[in-house]
Amino acid sequence: SNPTLPVKAFPALTLATTGAISAGQEIELTYSGSDSAPAGTFAVFISGLGQYPVAYPTSGKVTVPADVTGQVYVVITSSNATVTDDATLAGPTIVEVPVQATTFSY
């Protein structure tokens, strides 16, 4: 028989918003049981070395933080401090936030 893996599986987190996504945009994230998410639930956006928690309402609609770009991981947690297995409720999912091009005048 196979040994038990030392990892914990969480409910899948789904990005219900379609099309291009940008910082500051409202998106919808859903998971099994999200319509009854407890108070004090957060969507934590992980971008680079930073974690950016935003309140996660039962509607599942959250605003993408201004400081995230590129490939961003999102998890739903019961803590706005640090993402841990004990606090994670769902996810992760990946959200692509394109880097805005900078133009220079010469």
Wavefront OBJ file of the C-alpha trace (Angstrom):
o trace
v 0.000 0.000 0.000
v 1.082 3.578 -0.604
v 2.069 5.811 2.300
v -0.022 8.893 3.104
v 1.350 11.989 1.414
v 2.387 14.833 3.739
v 0.183 17.378 1.941
v -3.337 18.618 2.475
v -5.823 18.951 -0.390
v -8.088 22.010 -0.338
v -11.317 22.672 -2.257
v -10.728 24.001 -5.765
v -10.897 27.781 -6.150
v -12.390 28.937 -9.449
v -11.958 32.267 -11.204
v -15.460 33.000 -12.536
v -14.407 36.237 -14.268
v -13.502 35.885 -17.945
v -11.328 38.040 -20.160
v -8.283 40.121 -19.351
v -7.735 40.988 -15.697
v -6.008 44.078 -14.372
v -5.037 45.499 -11.002
v -7.948 47.385 -9.446
v -10.545 45.286 -11.289
v -13.331 43.453 -9.470
v -13.218 39.692 -10.065
v -15.307 36.783 -8.818
v -13.755 33.796 -7.050
v -15.842 30.785 -6.045
v -15.342 27.493 -4.247
v -17.596 24.799 -2.824
v -19.199 26.421 0.229
v -18.176 29.970 -0.709
v -21.784 31.179 -0.478
v -21.557 30.567 3.268
v -18.006 31.815 3.842
v -17.572 32.829 7.484
v -16.962 36.433 8.510
v -13.262 37.196 8.585
v -12.505 35.334 5.367
v -9.861 36.729 3.016
v -8.682 36.269 -0.561
v -4.898 36.453 -0.357
v -3.109 37.400 -3.569
v 0.488 36.108 -3.636
v 2.676 38.005 -6.088
v 6.459 37.743 -6.035
v 7.455 37.779 -2.372
v 4.377 39.726 -1.251
v 1.009 38.659 0.143
v -1.957 40.991 -0.357
v -5.095 40.049 1.619
v -8.504 41.503 0.747
v -11.803 40.795 2.474
v -13.720 37.922 0.846
v -17.499 38.488 1.000
v -20.104 35.766 0.423
v -20.663 37.232 -3.074
v -17.116 36.141 -3.946
v -16.399 39.505 -5.603
v -13.028 40.995 -4.665
v -10.829 43.738 -6.083
v -7.406 42.787 -7.439
v -4.812 44.716 -5.383
v -2.927 47.487 -7.181
v 0.518 46.030 -6.372
v 0.144 42.638 -8.067
v 1.378 41.779 -11.567
v 2.283 38.732 -13.589
v 1.313 35.249 -12.475
v -0.523 35.720 -9.169
v -1.625 32.903 -6.884
v -4.835 33.360 -4.883
v -6.004 31.367 -1.853
v -8.994 31.838 0.432
v -8.011 31.923 4.097
v -9.400 32.636 7.539
v -6.420 34.904 8.288
v -5.134 38.137 6.810
v -1.649 37.578 8.255
v 0.173 34.604 6.720
v -1.046 31.824 4.432
v -0.802 28.490 6.252
v -2.438 25.087 5.824
v -4.385 25.625 9.047
v -5.908 28.884 7.769
v -6.463 27.915 4.101
v -10.079 27.271 3.093
v -9.692 26.893 -0.697
v -7.256 27.231 -3.545
v -4.896 28.072 -4.926
v -5.886 29.376 -8.314
v -3.760 31.372 -10.741
v -4.738 34.833 -11.956
v -2.722 36.422 -14.775
v -2.350 40.189 -14.320
v -0.412 41.600 -17.296
v 2.446 43.964 -16.610
v 1.577 47.375 -18.001
v 3.983 48.573 -20.665
v 5.815 51.789 -19.954
v 6.288 54.310 -22.731
v 9.147 56.751 -22.853
v 9.291 60.003 -24.799
v 12.659 60.703 -26.396
l 1 2 3 4 5 6 7 8 9 10 11 12 13 14 15 16 17 18 19 20 21 22 23 24 25 26 27 28 29 30 31 32 33 34 35 36 37 38 39 40 41 42 43 44 45 46 47 48 49 50 51 52 53 54 55 56 57 58 59 60 61 62 63 64 65 66 67 68 69 70 71 72 73 74 75 76 77 78 79 80 81 82 83 84 85 86 87 88 89 90 91 92 93 94 95 96 97 98 99 100 101 102 103 104 105 106
